[in-house]
Amino acid sequence: MAELFPKEHVVGFIGSLVLTFAALSVVWLDVSMVVGMIILLVTALIQAAVQLMLFMHIGETDDKVDIWVATLFAFGIGIVTIIGSLLAMVWGY
């Protein structure tokens, strides 16, 4: 019965909740801009790692090159989307 219990998923879910509340603490505690951005960046990176490792099982395949290429491609698309949004909405281009 122990092998049927999704222990890794529960640990990932609890970890995600803890990281979400850590990020929310930036708003609740009204910290400075620099400290808030550092907390948000760190929690976002850890959250992404938790999601990739525990829920998307990125480390469980033998074909690591394709997984990392797809991950880097998705990261690049995200960066282009963010920069494009900033160009259009903030900088007025």
MMTF fields as JSON, N, C-alpha, C and O atoms, coordinates in Angstrom:
{
  "mmtfVersion": "1.0.0",
  "mmtfProducer": "UNKNOWN",
  "numBonds": 371,
  "numAtoms": 372,
  "numGroups": 93,
  "numChains": 1,
  "numModels": 1,
  "chainsPerModel": [1],
  "groupsPerChain": [93],
  "chainIdList": ["A"],
  "bondAtomList": [4, 2, 8, 6, 12, 10, 16, 14, 20, 18, 24, 22, 28, 26, 32, 30, 36, 34, 40, 38, 44, 42, 48, 46, 52, 50, 56, 54, 60, 58, 64, 62, 68, 66, 72, 70, 76, 74, 80, 78, 84, 82, 88, 86, 92, 90, 96, 94, 100, 98, 104, 102, 108, 106, 112, 110, 116, 114, 120, 118, 124, 122, 128, 126, 132, 130, 136, 134, 140, 138, 144, 142, 148, 146, 152, 150, 156, 154, 160, 158, 164, 162, 168, 166, 172, 170, 176, 174, 180, 178, 184, 182, 188, 186, 192, 190, 196, 194, 200, 198, 204, 202, 208, 206, 212, 210, 216, 214, 220, 218, 224, 222, 228, 226, 232, 230, 236, 234, 240, 238, 244, 242, 248, 246, 252, 250, 256, 254, 260, 258, 264, 262, 268, 266, 272, 270, 276, 274, 280, 278, 284, 282, 288, 286, 292, 290, 296, 294, 300, 298, 304, 302, 308, 306, 312, 310, 316, 314, 320, 318, 324, 322, 328, 326, 332, 330, 336, 334, 340, 338, 344, 342, 348, 346, 352, 350, 356, 354, 360, 358, 364, 362, 368, 366],
  "bondOrderList": [1, 1, 1, 1, 1, 1, 1, 1, 1, 1, 1, 1, 1, 1, 1, 1, 1, 1, 1, 1, 1, 1, 1, 1, 1, 1, 1, 1, 1, 1, 1, 1, 1, 1, 1, 1, 1, 1, 1, 1, 1, 1, 1, 1, 1, 1, 1, 1, 1, 1, 1, 1, 1, 1, 1, 1, 1, 1, 1, 1, 1, 1, 1, 1, 1, 1, 1, 1, 1, 1, 1, 1, 1, 1, 1, 1, 1, 1, 1, 1, 1, 1, 1, 1, 1, 1, 1, 1, 1, 1, 1, 1],
  "groupList": [{"groupName": "MET", "atomNameList": ["N", "CA", "C", "O"], "elementList": ["N", "C", "C", "O"], "formalChargeList": [0, 0, 0, 0], "bondAtomList": [1, 0, 2, 1, 3, 2], "bondOrderList": [1, 1, 2], "singleLetterCode": "M", "chemCompType": "L-PEPTIDE LINKING"}, {"groupName": "ALA", "atomNameList": ["N", "CA", "C", "O"], "elementList": ["N", "C", "C", "O"], "formalChargeList": [0, 0, 0, 0], "bondAtomList": [1, 0, 2, 1, 3, 2], "bondOrderList": [1, 1, 2], "singleLetterCode": "A", "chemCompType": "L-PEPTIDE LINKING"}, {"groupName": "GLU", "atomNameList": ["N", "CA", "C", "O"], "elementList": ["N", "C", "C", "O"], "formalChargeList": [0, 0, 0, 0], "bondAtomList": [1, 0, 2, 1, 3, 2], "bondOrderList": [1, 1, 2], "singleLetterCode": "E", "chemCompType": "L-PEPTIDE LINKING"}, {"groupName": "LEU", "atomNameList": ["N", "CA", "C", "O"], "elementList": ["N", "C", "C", "O"], "formalChargeList": [0, 0, 0, 0], "bondAtomList": [1, 0, 2, 1, 3, 2], "bondOrderList": [1, 1, 2], "singleLetterCode": "L", "chemCompType": "L-PEPTIDE LINKING"}, {"groupName": "PHE", "atomNameList": ["N", "CA", "C", "O"], "elementList": ["N", "C", "C", "O"], "formalChargeList": [0, 0, 0, 0], "bondAtomList": [1, 0, 2, 1, 3, 2], "bondOrderList": [1, 1, 2], "singleLetterCode": "F", "chemCompType": "L-PEPTIDE LINKING"}, {"groupName": "PRO", "atomNameList": ["N", "CA", "C", "O"], "elementList": ["N", "C", "C", "O"], "formalChargeList": [0, 0, 0, 0], "bondAtomList": [1, 0, 2, 1, 3, 2], "bondOrderList": [1, 1, 2], "singleLetterCode": "P", "chemCompType": "L-PEPTIDE LINKING"}, {"groupName": "LYS", "atomNameList": ["N", "CA", "C", "O"], "elementList": ["N", "C", "C", "O"], "formalChargeList": [0, 0, 0, 0], "bondAtomList": [1, 0, 2, 1, 3, 2], "bondOrderList": [1, 1, 2], "singleLetterCode": "K", "chemCompType": "L-PEPTIDE LINKING"}, {"groupName": "HIS", "atomNameList": ["N", "CA", "C", "O"], "elementList": ["N", "C", "C", "O"], "formalChargeList": [0, 0, 0, 0], "bondAtomList": [1, 0, 2, 1, 3, 2], "bondOrderList": [1, 1, 2], "singleLetterCode": "H", "chemCompType": "L-PEPTIDE LINKING"}, {"groupName": "VAL", "atomNameList": ["N", "CA", "C", "O"], "elementList": ["N", "C", "C", "O"], "formalChargeList": [0, 0, 0, 0], "bondAtomList": [1, 0, 2, 1, 3, 2], "bondOrderList": [1, 1, 2], "singleLetterCode": "V", "chemCompType": "L-PEPTIDE LINKING"}, {"groupName": "GLY", "atomNameList": ["N", "CA", "C", "O"], "elementList": ["N", "C", "C", "O"], "formalChargeList": [0, 0, 0, 0], "bondAtomList": [1, 0, 2, 1, 3, 2], "bondOrderList": [1, 1, 2], "singleLetterCode": "G", "chemCompType": "PEPTIDE LINKING"}, {"groupName": "ILE", "atomNameList": ["N", "CA", "C", "O"], "elementList": ["N", "C", "C", "O"], "formalChargeList": [0, 0, 0, 0], "bondAtomList": [1, 0, 2, 1, 3, 2], "bondOrderList": [1, 1, 2], "singleLetterCode": "I", "chemCompType": "L-PEPTIDE LINKING"}, {"groupName": "SER", "atomNameList": ["N", "CA", "C", "O"], "elementList": ["N", "C", "C", "O"], "formalChargeList": [0, 0, 0, 0], "bondAtomList": [1, 0, 2, 1, 3, 2], "bondOrderList": [1, 1, 2], "singleLetterCode": "S", "chemCompType": "L-PEPTIDE LINKING"}, {"groupName": "THR", "atomNameList": ["N", "CA", "C", "O"], "elementList": ["N", "C", "C", "O"], "formalChargeList": [0, 0, 0, 0], "bondAtomList": [1, 0, 2, 1, 3, 2], "bondOrderList": [1, 1, 2], "singleLetterCode": "T", "chemCompType": "L-PEPTIDE LINKING"}, {"groupName": "TRP", "atomNameList": ["N", "CA", "C", "O"], "elementList": ["N", "C", "C", "O"], "formalChargeList": [0, 0, 0, 0], "bondAtomList": [1, 0, 2, 1, 3, 2], "bondOrderList": [1, 1, 2], "singleLetterCode": "W", "chemCompType": "L-PEPTIDE LINKING"}, {"groupName": "ASP", "atomNameList": ["N", "CA", "C", "O"], "elementList": ["N", "C", "C", "O"], "formalChargeList": [0, 0, 0, 0], "bondAtomList": [1, 0, 2, 1, 3, 2], "bondOrderList": [1, 1, 2], "singleLetterCode": "D", "chemCompType": "L-PEPTIDE LINKING"}, {"groupName": "GLN", "atomNameList": ["N", "CA", "C", "O"], "elementList": ["N", "C", "C", "O"], "formalChargeList": [0, 0, 0, 0], "bondAtomList": [1, 0, 2, 1, 3, 2], "bondOrderList": [1, 1, 2], "singleLetterCode": "Q", "chemCompType": "L-PEPTIDE LINKING"}, {"groupName": "TYR", "atomNameList": ["N", "CA", "C", "O"], "elementList": ["N", "C", "C", "O"], "formalChargeList": [0, 0, 0, 0], "bondAtomList": [1, 0, 2, 1, 3, 2], "bondOrderList": [1, 1, 2], "singleLetterCode": "Y", "chemCompType": "L-PEPTIDE LINKING"}],
  "groupTypeList": [0, 1, 2, 3, 4, 5, 6, 2, 7, 8, 8, 9, 4, 10, 9, 11, 3, 8, 3, 12, 4, 1, 1, 3, 11, 8, 8, 13, 3, 14, 8, 11, 0, 8, 8, 9, 0, 10, 10, 3, 3, 8, 12, 1, 3, 10, 15, 1, 1, 8, 15, 3, 0, 3, 4, 0, 7, 10, 9, 2, 12, 14, 14, 6, 8, 14, 10, 13, 8, 1, 12, 3, 4, 1, 4, 9, 10, 9, 10, 8, 12, 10, 10, 9, 11, 3, 3, 1, 0, 8, 13, 9, 16],
  "groupIdList": [1, 2, 3, 4, 5, 6, 7, 8, 9, 10, 11, 12, 13, 14, 15, 16, 17, 18, 19, 20, 21, 22, 23, 24, 25, 26, 27, 28, 29, 30, 31, 32, 33, 34, 35, 36, 37, 38, 39, 40, 41, 42, 43, 44, 45, 46, 47, 48, 49, 50, 51, 52, 53, 54, 55, 56, 57, 58, 59, 60, 61, 62, 63, 64, 65, 66, 67, 68, 69, 70, 71, 72, 73, 74, 75, 76, 77, 78, 79, 80, 81, 82, 83, 84, 85, 86, 87, 88, 89, 90, 91, 92, 93],
  "secStructList": [7, 4, 4, 4, 1, 7, 2, 2, 2, 2, 2, 2, 2, 2, 2, 2, 2, 2, 2, 2, 2, 2, 2, 2, 2, 2, 2, 2, 6, 6, 7, 7, 2, 2, 2, 2, 2, 2, 2, 2, 2, 2, 2, 2, 2, 2, 2, 2, 2, 2, 0, 0, 0, 0, 0, 1, 7, 6, 6, 1, 7, 1, 7, 2, 2, 2, 2, 2, 2, 2, 2, 2, 2, 2, 2, 2, 2, 2, 2, 2, 2, 2, 2, 2, 2, 2, 2, 2, 2, 6, 1, 7, 7],
  "xCoordList": [0.821, 0.0, 0.865, 0.458, 2.051, 2.924, 3.361, 3.539, 3.535, 3.962, 2.838, 3.102, 1.598, 0.477, 0.281, -0.374, 0.841, 0.689, 1.658, 2.858, 1.169, 2.032, 2.839, 2.574, 3.816, 4.588, 5.286, 5.274, 5.888, 6.599, 5.646, 6.003, 4.448, 3.475, 3.001, 2.806, 2.819, 2.393, 3.5, 3.23, 4.733, 5.868, 5.986, 6.228, 5.817, 5.864, 4.738, 4.946, 3.538, 2.406, 2.626, 2.377, 3.091, 3.36, 4.49, 4.424, 5.525, 6.614, 6.135, 6.564, 5.247, 4.69, 3.871, 3.931, 3.102, 2.331, 3.239, 2.98, 4.298, 5.234, 5.888, 6.011, 6.301, 6.933, 5.947, 6.326, 4.692, 3.675, 3.442, 3.334, 3.365, 3.179, 4.417, 4.298, 5.597, 6.806, 6.76, 7.15, 6.285, 6.156, 5.06, 5.204, 3.974, 2.9, 3.344, 2.795, 4.327, 4.813, 5.398, 5.454, 5.83, 6.337, 5.24, 5.497, 4.033, 2.91, 2.423, 2.189, 2.273, 1.72, 2.618, 2.12, 3.937, 4.869, 5.334, 6.027, 4.962, 5.309, 6.815, 7.252, 7.592, 9.052, 9.496, 8.701, 10.762, 11.289, 11.32, 11.212, 11.47, 11.44, 12.564, 12.325, 13.766, 14.911, 14.742, 14.931, 14.393, 14.212, 13.048, 13.128, 11.977, 10.827, 11.163, 10.74, 11.915, 12.292, 13.219, 13.123, 14.109, 14.998, 14.187, 14.405, 13.258, 12.415, 11.586, 11.483, 10.994, 10.179, 11.004, 10.559, 12.2, 13.049, 13.482, 13.414, 13.921, 14.382, 13.236, 13.394, 12.08, 10.958, 10.454, 10.025, 10.499, 10.064, 10.993, 10.524, 12.286, 13.236, 13.105, 13.141, 12.954, 12.776, 11.452, 11.382, 10.402, 9.094, 9.166, 8.589, 9.865, 10.02, 10.764, 10.399, 11.804, 12.549, 11.67, 11.715, 10.874, 9.972, 8.972, 8.728, 8.396, 7.419, 8.057, 7.478, 9.241, 9.9, 10.324, 10.151, 10.869, 11.4, 10.311, 10.323, 9.381, 8.429, 7.149, 6.572, 6.696, 5.435, 5.624, 4.858, 6.625, 6.845, 7.893, 8.149, 8.492, 9.434, 10.567, 10.887, 11.164, 12.181, 13.449, 14.175, 13.725, 14.943, 14.781, 15.733, 13.603, 13.339, 13.489, 13.17, 13.958, 14.088, 15.563, 16.432, 15.817, 17.193, 17.577, 18.761, 16.59, 16.837, 16.884, 15.956, 17.953, 18.08, 18.287, 17.851, 18.93, 19.23, 17.946, 17.796, 17.021, 15.765, 14.953, 14.329, 14.955, 14.21, 14.791, 14.044, 16.118, 16.734, 16.616, 16.478, 16.666, 16.467, 15.054, 14.861, 14.061, 12.672, 12.48, 11.754, 13.127, 13.021, 13.659, 13.079, 14.819, 15.474, 14.69, 14.641, 14.072, 13.237, 12.037, 11.696, 11.401, 10.254, 10.689, 9.967, 11.861, 12.395, 12.63, 12.313, 13.182, 13.415, 12.121, 12.046, 11.101, 9.799, 9.228, 8.643, 9.391, 8.923, 9.63, 8.995, 10.933, 11.702, 11.254, 11.079, 11.067, 10.601, 9.219, 8.951, 8.345, 7.003, 7.06, 6.342, 7.903, 8.03, 8.597, 8.077, 9.657, 10.258, 9.295, 9.192, 8.594, 7.607, 6.482, 6.021, 6.035, 4.978, 5.467, 4.732, 6.69, 7.248, 7.389, 7.085, 7.848, 7.974, 6.632, 6.539, 5.595, 4.288, 3.579, 3.0, 3.624, 2.793, 3.5, 2.867, 4.798, 5.509, 6.261, 6.167, 7.011, 7.868, 7.202, 7.781, 6.022, 5.235, 5.726, 5.464, 6.425, 6.894, 5.895, 6.114],
  "yCoordList": [-1.197, 0.0, 1.26, 2.294, 1.176, 2.351, 2.824, 4.023, 1.889, 2.306, 2.976, 3.601, 2.861, 3.515, 4.959, 5.747, 5.302, 6.659, 7.591, 7.318, 8.672, 9.573, 10.52, 11.721, 9.966, 10.743, 11.947, 13.042, 11.749, 12.858, 13.98, 15.155, 13.628, 14.649, 15.442, 16.655, 14.762, 15.455, 16.382, 17.516, 15.912, 16.75, 17.959, 19.076, 17.734, 18.841, 19.836, 21.045, 19.334, 20.219, 21.069, 22.275, 20.447, 21.192, 22.192, 23.323, 21.781, 22.703, 23.88, 25.013, 23.614, 24.693, 25.661, 26.873, 25.125, 25.993, 26.873, 28.065, 26.279, 27.041, 28.152, 29.285, 27.826, 28.833, 29.923, 31.087, 29.554, 30.545, 31.499, 32.709, 30.967, 31.832, 32.689, 33.806, 32.173, 32.989, 34.16, 35.275, 33.913, 35.003, 35.983, 37.192, 35.471, 36.35, 37.209, 38.288, 36.736, 37.514, 38.855, 39.8, 38.939, 40.21, 41.269, 42.421, 40.878, 41.812, 42.04, 43.177, 40.962, 41.06, 41.849, 42.606, 41.681, 42.317, 43.685, 44.394, 44.061, 45.37, 45.633, 46.623, 44.727, 44.854, 45.836, 46.239, 46.208, 47.157, 46.522, 45.305, 47.366, 46.901, 45.906, 44.881, 46.185, 45.316, 43.964, 42.923, 43.971, 42.72, 41.929, 40.708, 42.619, 41.958, 41.287, 40.156, 41.965, 41.377, 40.174, 39.191, 40.254, 39.121, 37.919, 36.799, 38.147, 37.053, 36.456, 35.234, 37.308, 36.806, 36.027, 34.988, 36.511, 35.817, 34.456, 33.458, 34.414, 33.155, 32.148, 30.983, 32.6, 31.67, 31.213, 30.068, 32.084, 31.684, 30.628, 29.669, 30.79, 29.803, 28.463, 27.412, 28.501, 27.249, 26.598, 25.379, 27.402, 26.884, 26.207, 25.137, 26.818, 26.215, 24.89, 23.927, 24.833, 23.583, 22.495, 21.342, 22.859, 21.886, 21.363, 20.159, 22.257, 21.837, 20.907, 19.882, 21.266, 20.451, 19.089, 18.078, 19.054, 17.799, 16.868, 15.672, 17.4, 16.537, 16.281, 15.199, 17.241, 17.056, 16.704, 15.912, 17.277, 16.989, 15.895, 15.485, 15.423, 14.293, 14.502, 13.611, 15.689, 16.019, 15.169, 14.972, 14.673, 13.907, 12.412, 11.675, 11.929, 10.494, 9.84, 8.66, 10.558, 9.988, 9.842, 10.511, 8.959, 8.781, 9.825, 10.073, 10.428, 11.407, 12.814, 13.602, 13.12, 14.387, 15.57, 16.678, 15.368, 16.469, 17.077, 18.299, 16.239, 16.761, 17.494, 18.513, 16.989, 17.635, 19.028, 19.999, 19.126, 20.423, 21.383, 22.587, 20.896, 21.768, 22.33, 23.521, 21.487, 21.953, 22.948, 23.93, 22.697, 23.608, 24.957, 25.999, 24.954, 26.21, 26.948, 28.178, 26.213, 26.849, 27.535, 28.664, 26.848, 27.435, 28.665, 29.661, 28.593, 29.738, 30.912, 32.054, 30.633, 31.685, 32.314, 33.533, 31.499, 32.025, 32.907, 33.953, 32.497, 33.312, 34.656, 35.683, 34.657, 35.909, 36.83, 38.03, 36.277, 37.086, 37.667, 38.824, 36.875, 37.351, 38.479, 39.47, 38.334, 39.367, 40.655, 41.741, 40.537, 41.734, 42.389, 43.615, 41.583, 42.147, 42.848, 43.901, 42.285, 42.927, 44.241, 45.229, 44.263, 45.502, 46.553, 47.726, 46.135, 47.079, 47.695, 48.901, 46.875, 47.372, 48.175, 49.225, 47.688, 48.301, 49.38, 50.352, 49.231, 50.172, 51.208, 52.406, 50.74, 51.661, 52.243, 53.124, 51.788, 52.372, 52.155, 52.988, 51.076, 50.786, 49.949, 49.605],
  "zCoordList": [0.0, 0.0, 0.0, -0.532, 0.593, 0.681, -0.707, -0.921, -1.654, -2.986, -3.773, -4.801, -3.317, -3.978, -3.514, -4.196, -2.37, -1.848, -2.573, -2.605, -3.15, -3.93, -3.026, -2.978, -2.321, -1.347, -1.987, -1.424, -3.151, -3.804, -4.2, -4.123, -4.62, -4.997, -3.784, -3.867, -2.667, -1.446, -0.958, -0.564, -0.981, -0.582, -1.516, -1.06, -2.815, -3.77, -3.556, -3.666, -3.248, -3.001, -1.762, -1.779, -0.69, 0.551, 0.326, 0.807, -0.402, -0.719, -1.552, -1.337, -2.5, -3.316, -2.478, -2.684, -1.53, -0.643, 0.214, 0.384, 0.747, 1.582, 0.757, 1.222, -0.453, -1.308, -1.718, -1.843, -1.926, -2.273, -1.108, -1.309, 0.106, 1.264, 1.537, 2.041, 1.208, 1.341, 0.37, 0.719, -0.846, -1.814, -1.398, -1.584, -0.839, -0.364, 0.813, 1.041, 1.553, 2.698, 2.253, 3.04, 1.003, 0.478, 0.536, 0.885, 0.197, 0.22, 1.642, 2.052, 2.387, 3.731, 4.681, 5.514, 4.565, 5.492, 5.008, 5.737, 3.795, 3.23, 3.325, 3.911, 2.737, 2.754, 1.666, 0.816, 1.706, 0.721, -0.67, -0.819, -1.671, -3.063, -3.349, -3.987, -2.895, -3.184, -2.498, -3.128, -1.231, -0.495, -1.09, -1.221, -1.448, -2.042, -3.358, -3.601, -4.209, -5.495, -5.306, -6.042, -4.328, -4.062, -3.584, -4.046, -2.665, -2.156, -3.29, -3.404, -4.13, -5.234, -6.248, -6.737, -6.571, -7.533, -7.003, -7.72, -5.766, -5.182, -5.075, -5.441, -4.572, -4.438, -5.81, -5.953, -6.813, -8.16, -8.752, -9.364, -8.58, -9.103, -8.397, -9.037, -7.078, -6.328, -6.703, -6.858, -6.851, -7.244, -8.611, -8.803, -9.552, -10.876, -10.787, -11.462, -9.96, -9.79, -9.172, -9.601, -8.167, -7.539, -8.564, -8.634, -9.355, -10.362, -11.395, -11.753, -11.868, -12.887, -12.356, -13.036, -11.167, -10.64, -10.106, -10.399, -9.332, -8.649, -9.437, -9.326, -10.224, -10.924, -12.395, -12.943, -13.032, -14.45, -14.647, -15.779, -13.574, -13.586, -14.59, -15.377, -14.55, -15.546, -15.387, -16.362, -14.203, -14.006, -14.139, -13.884, -14.532, -14.544, -15.907, -16.053, -16.895, -18.231, -18.599, -18.04, -19.544, -20.006, -21.055, -21.281, -21.688, -22.745, -22.157, -22.342, -21.46, -20.751, -21.701, -21.39, -22.832, -23.745, -24.289, -24.305, -24.733, -25.282, -24.228, -24.524, -23.009, -21.926, -21.661, -21.539, -21.574, -21.273, -22.444, -22.227, -23.673, -24.838, -24.824, -25.068, -24.54, -24.48, -23.338, -23.486, -22.202, -21.065, -21.388, -21.084, -21.989, -22.366, -23.442, -23.432, -24.374, -25.384, -24.731, -25.082, -23.782, -23.074, -22.275, -22.221, -21.658, -20.927, -21.877, -21.545, -23.053, -24.045, -24.524, -24.683, -24.755, -25.155, -24.047, -24.328, -22.801, -21.682, -21.622, -21.384, -21.834, -21.817, -22.95, -22.739, -24.15, -25.28, -24.985, -25.309, -24.375, -24.03, -23.011, -23.139, -22.009, -20.977, -21.568, -21.309, -22.359, -22.949, -23.935, -23.98, -24.723, -25.643, -24.914, -25.355, -23.809, -23.022, -22.429, -22.422, -21.938, -21.405, -22.498, -22.281, -23.666, -24.777, -25.135, -25.363, -25.187, -25.613, -24.525, -24.804, -23.301, -22.252, -21.45, -21.037, -21.222, -20.368, -21.18, -20.915, -22.172, -22.894, -24.139, -24.775, -24.503, -25.566, -26.982, -27.849, -27.245, -28.613, -29.349, -30.51]
}
